[in-house]
């Protein structure tokens, strides 16, 4: 069995080292030949983690070696204004040739993809987890849902050839689960004894009875004070063409919006460069206009827009999960 633990610039050392240690220990107890190695998309090199620590990648990712690939998350500050911010490191990973390897691995039935903590966000932001059940660090679950992946609140999520885990220490848990699943529970227990660590949490699978969903409101954001005119916003007030600037943490987007009424319902399109995308869930409530837009550039994301309109000007924000809010400003086109 071949197990390749992937390193990329900015990786989290614990996400990579914990599974490496578990699988290496399992090889001592198993009669199977288990080969565990650190690899990178660029081949043999020293790879710097997000906290400055370096690890040696022994070679390039080799998908002819059937078995498992393990993708760690990134390591960095949760402060969006920090030069060591976490989100840009995850986004940067989606812009490397690592994504080509990951896409091919997900399409190979003889390879199991295992993600640790924020590793699943790398796949999701590259558009590779549409319709897949997955988990990530709790701070990234909202962002995960904007990519059309299906977030599951569990420590480990088993979606057949994709197994994900959420949490900084979840590399131990998911690796022990994979030892149990692929090699056997007796081997997994021996590794637990050696490490003096017991796997945490129930593994989620798409089997069994579904629980009753309880509707609990989590909307605690305060709306800013709106003018009396804005509070009286109607569907007719927002129709027409709008030019909008969206200042995102990963670059500026210019979008042309077209809103019109069709059978008493607001319909909209957004034109971004050569792409024309439909606005979804267009609504007016409490003086605010909201809609959902599934962007393709610079990343495939589901953005929630929340704006106010004063005569011919538009302002507000767009949000995608844990990403910082993007500022919206624009005007009605004559």
C-alpha positions in Angstrom: 0.0 0.0 0.0 1.4 3.4 -1.0 0.6 6.4 1.0 1.7 9.8 -0.3 1.5 12.8 2.1 1.5 15.9 0.0 3.5 19.0 0.9 2.9 22.4 -0.5 4.2 25.9 0.3 2.4 27.0 3.5 1.2 23.6 4.6 0.4 22.9 8.3 3.2 20.7 9.8 0.8 18.9 12.2 -1.6 18.0 9.4 1.2 16.3 7.5 3.3 14.8 10.3 0.4 13.2 12.3 -0.8 11.0 9.5 2.8 10.2 8.5 3.5 8.9 12.0 0.3 6.9 12.2 0.8 5.1 8.9 4.5 4.5 9.6 3.6 2.9 12.9 0.9 0.8 11.2 3.5 -0.6 8.8 5.4 -2.0 11.8 2.4 -4.1 12.9 1.1 -5.1 9.5 2.1 -8.0 7.2 1.3 -5.7 4.3 4.0 -3.6 2.7 3.1 0.0 3.6 5.2 2.7 2.0 4.7 6.2 3.4 6.5 9.2 1.9 6.3 13.0 1.7 5.8 14.2 -1.9 5.1 17.5 -3.7 3.7 18.5 -7.0 7.1 19.9 -8.0 9.2 16.9 -7.1 12.0 16.4 -4.6 12.6 19.7 -2.7 12.5 21.3 0.7 9.0 22.6 1.3 8.4 25.4 3.8 5.4 25.2 6.0 3.1 28.1 7.1 5.0 28.5 10.3 8.5 28.4 8.8 9.3 24.8 9.5 10.7 22.8 6.5 10.1 19.2 5.4 11.8 17.3 2.7 9.6 16.0 -0.2 11.2 12.9 -1.4 9.8 13.1 -4.9 6.9 14.1 -7.2 3.3 12.9 -6.6 3.0 9.6 -8.5 -0.6 8.6 -9.3 0.6 5.3 -10.8 1.2 4.3 -7.2 -2.3 3.2 -6.2 -3.3 3.7 -2.6 -3.8 6.9 -0.6 -2.9 10.5 -1.0 -3.1 12.7 2.1 -3.7 16.4 1.7 -3.0 18.7 4.7 -4.3 22.1 5.2 -2.4 25.4 5.4 -1.0 27.1 8.5 -1.2 30.8 9.2 -2.8 33.7 11.0 -6.6 34.0 11.2 -6.2 37.8 11.0 -7.1 38.7 7.4 -4.8 41.8 7.6 -1.8 39.8 8.7 1.0 39.2 6.1 0.9 35.6 7.4 -2.9 35.3 6.7 -4.2 31.7 6.3 -6.7 32.2 3.5 -4.3 33.5 0.8 -2.1 30.4 1.4 -5.1 28.1 0.7 -6.0 30.1 -2.4 -2.4 30.1 -3.6 -2.3 26.3 -3.4 -5.3 26.2 -5.8 -3.2 28.1 -8.4 -0.4 25.6 -8.6 -0.1 22.4 -10.6 -1.0 20.5 -7.4 -4.6 20.9 -8.5 -4.0 18.9 -11.7 -2.7 16.0 -9.6 -5.6 16.3 -7.2 -8.2 16.4 -9.9 -6.7 13.2 -11.5 -6.5 11.5 -8.1 -10.2 12.2 -7.4 -11.1 10.6 -10.8 -9.0 7.5 -10.2 -11.1 4.7 -8.5 -7.9 3.1 -7.2 -6.8 6.1 -5.2 -8.3 7.3 -1.9 -8.0 11.0 -1.2 -7.7 11.9 2.5 -7.8 15.5 3.6 -6.8 16.9 7.0 -8.4 20.1 8.4 -8.2 22.8 5.7 -7.0 20.4 3.0 -10.6 20.0 1.9 -10.9 23.7 1.3 -8.1 23.5 -1.3 -10.1 20.9 -3.2 -13.4 22.8 -2.7 -12.0 26.2 -3.9 -10.6 24.5 -7.0 -14.2 23.3 -7.8 -13.4 19.7 -7.2 -15.9 18.8 -4.4 -19.2 19.7 -6.0 -21.8 17.5 -4.5 -19.4 15.7 -2.2 -19.9 15.2 1.6 -16.9 16.8 3.4 -15.7 18.5 6.6 -13.0 21.0 7.3 -11.9 23.2 10.3 -14.9 24.7 12.0 -13.9 28.2 10.9 -14.0 27.1 7.2 -17.4 25.4 7.2 -19.2 28.4 5.9 -16.7 28.9 3.1 -17.0 25.2 2.2 -20.7 25.6 1.7 -20.2 28.4 -0.8 -18.4 26.0 -3.2 -21.3 23.6 -3.6 -19.7 20.9 -1.5 -22.0 19.4 1.2 -20.5 20.3 4.6 -21.0 17.8 7.4 -20.4 18.6 11.0 -18.4 15.6 12.1 -14.8 14.9 13.1 -14.3 12.5 10.1 -16.5 12.2 7.0 -16.3 9.0 4.9 -17.5 9.7 1.3 -16.1 6.5 -0.1 -12.9 7.5 -2.1 -12.8 10.9 -0.3 -12.3 10.9 3.4 -12.0 14.2 5.2 -11.4 15.4 8.8 -11.9 18.7 10.6 -9.7 20.1 13.3 -6.1 21.0 14.0 -5.4 17.6 15.5 -7.7 15.6 13.2 -4.7 14.1 11.3 -4.4 11.5 14.0 -8.1 10.7 14.0 -8.5 10.3 10.2 -5.3 8.4 9.8 -6.3 5.9 12.6 -9.7 5.5 10.9 -8.0 4.8 7.5 -5.8 2.2 9.2 -8.9 0.6 10.6 -10.8 0.8 7.3 -8.0 -0.3 4.9 -5.8 -2.5 7.1 -7.9 -3.6 10.0 -9.1 -2.7 13.5 -6.5 -4.9 15.2 -3.7 -2.9 13.7 -5.4 0.4 14.5 -5.8 -0.6 18.1 -2.1 -1.5 18.3 -1.2 2.0 16.9 -3.5 3.6 19.5 -1.8 1.7 22.3 1.6 2.7 21.0 0.6 6.4 20.7 -1.5 6.3 23.9 -4.2 8.1 21.9 -7.7 7.0 21.1 -9.5 8.2 18.0 -12.0 10.9 18.6 -15.5 11.3 17.3 -18.0 9.3 15.2 -17.2 8.8 11.6 -20.0 10.1 9.4 -21.2 8.1 6.4 -24.2 8.5 4.1 -25.9 5.5 5.6 -28.7 4.9 8.2 -31.6 7.0 9.3 -31.4 10.8 8.8 -32.0 12.9 11.9 -34.9 15.4 12.1 -33.6 18.9 11.3 -34.3 21.5 13.9 -34.8 25.1 12.5 -32.6 27.4 14.6 -31.9 30.9 13.6 -28.2 31.9 13.5 -28.6 35.3 12.0 -27.1 37.6 14.7 -25.7 40.3 12.4 -27.0 43.8 13.0 -28.2 45.7 10.0 -27.0 49.3 9.7 -29.5 52.2 10.0 -31.2 52.8 6.7 -32.8 56.0 5.5 -36.6 56.2 5.3 -36.4 56.2 1.5 -34.2 53.0 1.5 -36.7 51.3 3.8 -39.4 51.9 1.2 -37.4 50.1 -1.5 -39.6 48.4 -4.1 -38.9 46.0 -7.0 -39.4 48.8 -9.5 -36.7 50.9 -7.7 -34.0 48.3 -8.5 -34.7 47.4 -12.1 -32.3 48.4 -14.8 -28.6 48.1 -15.5 -26.0 48.6 -12.8 -22.2 48.9 -12.9 -20.7 47.4 -9.7 -17.2 47.2 -8.2 -16.5 44.3 -5.9 -13.4 44.7 -3.7 -12.5 41.2 -2.6 -9.5 40.0 -0.5 -8.1 38.3 -3.6 -8.6 41.1 -6.1 -11.1 43.5 -7.6 -14.1 42.4 -9.8 -16.1 44.6 -12.1 -19.6 43.3 -12.8 -22.5 44.6 -14.9 -25.9 43.7 -13.3 -29.2 43.7 -15.2 -32.3 43.4 -13.1 -35.9 43.3 -14.4 -39.4 42.1 -13.5 -40.9 39.0 -15.0 -44.4 38.0 -14.0 -44.0 40.1 -10.8 -40.7 38.4 -9.9 -37.3 40.0 -9.8 -34.9 38.4 -12.3 -31.2 39.3 -12.7 -28.1 38.5 -14.7 -24.5 39.4 -13.9 -21.9 39.9 -16.7 -18.3 39.4 -15.7 -15.9 39.6 -18.6 -17.1 36.9 -21.0 -19.3 35.1 -18.5 -23.0 35.9 -17.9 -24.3 34.3 -14.7 -27.9 34.3 -13.3 -28.7 35.9 -10.0 -30.4 33.5 -7.6 -32.8 34.1 -4.8 -33.2 37.8 -5.6 -35.2 39.3 -2.7 -36.1 42.7 -1.2 -36.7 42.8 2.6 -36.4 45.5 5.2 -35.0 48.0 2.7 -32.3 45.7 1.5 -31.7 43.9 -1.8 -30.1 40.4 -1.6 -29.1 37.7 -4.0 -26.8 34.8 -4.5 -24.3 34.6 -7.3 -22.2 31.6 -8.1 -19.0 33.1 -9.5 -16.4 31.4 -11.7 -13.6 34.0 -11.4 -11.2 34.4 -9.7 -12.5 31.3 -7.8 -15.7 29.2 -8.0 -17.6 30.5 -5.1 -21.2 31.1 -3.9 -21.4 34.7 -2.9 -24.3 36.2 -0.8 -24.9 39.9 -1.8 -26.5 42.3 0.6 -26.9 45.9 -0.7 -28.9 49.1 -0.2 -30.0 51.3 -3.1 -30.4 55.1 -2.9 -31.8 56.4 -6.2 -29.0 55.6 -8.6 -26.3 54.4 -6.3 -25.7 50.9 -4.9 -23.6 49.9 -1.9 -23.2 47.0 0.5 -21.2 43.8 0.8 -20.7 40.3 -0.5 -19.8 37.3 1.7 -18.5 33.8 1.0 -18.3 31.8 4.2 -15.1 32.6 6.3 -13.7 34.9 3.6 -13.8 38.5 4.7 -16.7 40.6 3.4 -16.1 42.3 0.1 -17.2 45.9 -0.3 -19.8 46.7 -3.0 -20.2 50.0 -4.7 -21.7 51.1 -8.0 -24.2 53.1 -9.9 -27.2 52.8 -12.2 -26.2 52.9 -15.9 -28.1 55.4 -18.1 
